[in-house]
Amino acid sequence: MFVVARNKREPKRPPLATALQYENFRTAAMLVSSGCDPSSWCSAVDDLTFNKWISRSSEEQIKFTCNLVDTGVNLEVSSDPRRMDLKATLVYFAASSLNVECMRILFTAGMRADSVVVDSRAVGAMGELRPRDTEMTLLVAILYRLWGSPNRPHSLKKTLVIAREVVMVLLENGAPLGQAPRSNNPTYMSALDYALSIARFGDSSLMQLLMDWSTARNVDQDFLQRFMRRRRFPTTRLRDAVKEFHDRIFPQRAAEMQGGDANGLDQTGNS
């Protein structure tokens, strides 16, 4: 027998949500296995509780997550309706906590990598976006979480070693390189724009990682061609790398463009 203490601060909060709040994954797993309403997990939706839950890679945490997945409950519930500054799925918290094992479990359960994230506190506080501009793709939200503003010098050598698998898993599961559907700020709503901004300070390793692990599933051809035409590249080498990336994933279009300056770029990489 096990006992779930009543949450004195929020007495109406379901036992499952309370167990998650206090990181008691063993109890949470037993509750789900014993017939507790699995949908009550979303009553624990807030970034602090999620980070406590998802950031743990313990055996008990993984067992609970698997048990929750096995119930078939809707895991796409993305935010507490009282919170307008945060809209994110479980994958967002798993990725921002670098919990690759949990990410794989959630993707296997059918969660999507092309979801839209709103986190005005995490991003808006950096001065890059206004609250109404903070709707972004999951991949861009994770990049902001990991590295902050792209408009300053970054040293990615060490952090990219740690985070590269997170980025790779997102791309493998279809995370888009382009903008969120209703983006109000096109400059910062594309993963390629984020990586290009960092590259202007001399480190193109993130841009190379995105191109190495992306396929046509990750980027729209029209978006990529506009990106090539309209962006200023810091070096000819990087411009050529983006062109090679385009030609690799869209070979038919590349063949049609042979014989001229198909990118619409001059020799300096400018439109």
Secondary structure, DSSP 4 states (H G I P E B T S, - for coil): -------SSSTTS-HHHHHHHTT-HHHHHHHHHTT--GGGGGGG-SHHHHHHHHT---HHHHHHHHHHHHTT--------TT-SSEE--HHHHHHHTT-HHHHHHHHHTT--SS-EEEEHHHHHTTTS--GGG-EEEHHHHHHHHHH--SSS---HHHHHHHHHHHHHHHHHTT--SS--TT-S-TTTS-HHHHHHHHHTTT--HHHHHHHHT--TTTS-HHHHHHHHHHPPPS-HHHHHHHHHHHHHH-HHHHHHTTTS-TT---TTS--
